[in-house]
Amino acid sequence: MRTARPARQRDTRALEGREKQLGSSHPRTLATMYRLATLLRQAGRVEEAIPLFRRELEGLALQLGDEDEETLCSASNLLELIKPRDAEEARQLRTRFGLSVQGSTPLLGCFAQCLVM
């Protein structure tokens, strides 16, 4: 994947700029955060992606609330990454957002695709 590294670098710079200009909970910042986390996940760098997915989830929860569809989608996506790594955090996510014990099918891209960049 030759384009992954330049895309990650571009999105890292974009995230830094958006956080500085717009704040960490602005929808465009959250979309950039999601995009960068997704690129990291796809590149096998899950441990680096998880903190970004966490930040995106908290930003969505702050902006939209815990019961909003986009927030629940984000929680589901994070749960899929957390389950094999941290059973306690997975339990907390399921409890907070009412996600099933068996897990849920992630709806990757649900938030980022809804925004006009």
FENNORHU-V363167 format. One record per residue. N is the residue number from 1. RES is the residue in one small letter. SS is DSSP state (2 for helix, 1 for strand, 0 for the rest). NEAR is the number of other C-alpha atoms within 8 Angstrom. D_CENTER is the distance of its C-alpha to the mean C-alpha in Angstrom with 1 decimal. Layout:
n:res:ss:near:d_center
N:RES:SS:NEAR:D_CENTER
N:RES:SS:NEAR:D_CENTER
This chain:
n:res:ss:near:d_center
1:m:0:3:21.4
2:r:2:4:23.1
3:t:2:6:20.8
4:a:2:9:17.7
5:r:2:7:18.9
6:p:2:7:19.9
7:a:2:9:16.7
8:r:2:11:14.8
9:q:2:8:17.5
10:r:2:8:17.4
11:d:2:12:13.7
12:t:2:9:14.2
13:r:2:8:17.2
14:a:2:9:15.7
15:l:2:11:12.9
16:e:2:8:15.8
17:g:2:8:18.0
18:r:2:12:15.8
19:e:2:10:15.1
20:k:2:8:18.9
21:q:2:6:20.0
22:l:2:9:17.8
23:g:0:9:16.2
24:s:0:10:12.7
25:s:0:12:12.2
26:h:0:9:13.7
27:p:2:7:12.2
28:r:2:9:12.8
29:t:2:14:11.2
30:l:2:13:7.9
31:a:2:12:8.4
32:t:2:12:9.5
33:m:2:14:6.7
34:y:2:12:4.5
35:r:2:10:8.0
36:l:2:13:8.8
37:a:2:13:6.3
38:t:2:9:7.5
39:l:2:11:10.9
40:l:2:13:11.0
41:r:2:11:10.3
42:q:2:8:12.9
43:a:0:8:15.2
44:g:0:6:15.3
45:r:0:9:13.8
46:v:2:11:11.5
47:e:2:6:12.7
48:e:2:10:11.5
49:a:2:13:8.0
50:i:2:12:7.6
51:p:2:8:8.3
52:l:2:12:5.9
53:f:2:13:2.9
54:r:2:9:6.0
55:r:2:9:6.9
56:e:2:14:4.6
57:l:2:11:5.7
58:e:2:8:9.0
59:g:2:12:9.4
60:l:2:14:9.2
61:a:2:11:11.5
62:l:2:9:13.7
63:q:2:7:14.1
64:l:2:10:14.3
65:g:0:9:15.1
66:d:0:11:14.2
67:e:0:8:16.0
68:d:0:9:14.6
69:e:2:6:13.7
70:e:2:10:10.4
71:t:2:14:9.5
72:l:2:11:11.0
73:c:2:13:9.2
74:s:2:12:5.7
75:a:2:11:8.0
76:s:2:14:9.6
77:n:2:11:7.1
78:l:2:11:6.7
79:l:2:12:10.4
80:e:2:11:11.3
81:l:2:10:10.4
82:i:2:12:11.9
83:k:0:10:15.0
84:p:0:7:17.0
85:r:0:6:16.4
86:d:0:8:16.8
87:a:2:9:18.7
88:e:2:6:18.9
89:e:2:9:15.3
90:a:2:11:14.8
91:r:2:8:17.8
92:q:2:8:16.6
93:l:2:12:13.4
94:r:2:12:15.8
95:t:2:8:18.3
96:r:2:7:16.3
97:f:2:10:14.7
98:g:0:7:17.7
99:l:0:10:16.1
100:s:0:7:18.9
101:v:0:5:20.1
102:q:0:4:20.4
103:g:0:9:16.7
104:s:0:8:15.4
105:t:0:5:14.9
106:p:0:8:11.3
107:l:0:8:11.3
108:l:0:6:9.1
109:g:0:6:9.1
110:c:0:9:10.2
111:f:0:10:8.8
112:a:2:10:9.3
113:q:2:7:12.6
114:c:2:6:13.9
115:l:0:9:14.1
116:v:0:4:17.1
117:m:0:3:16.3
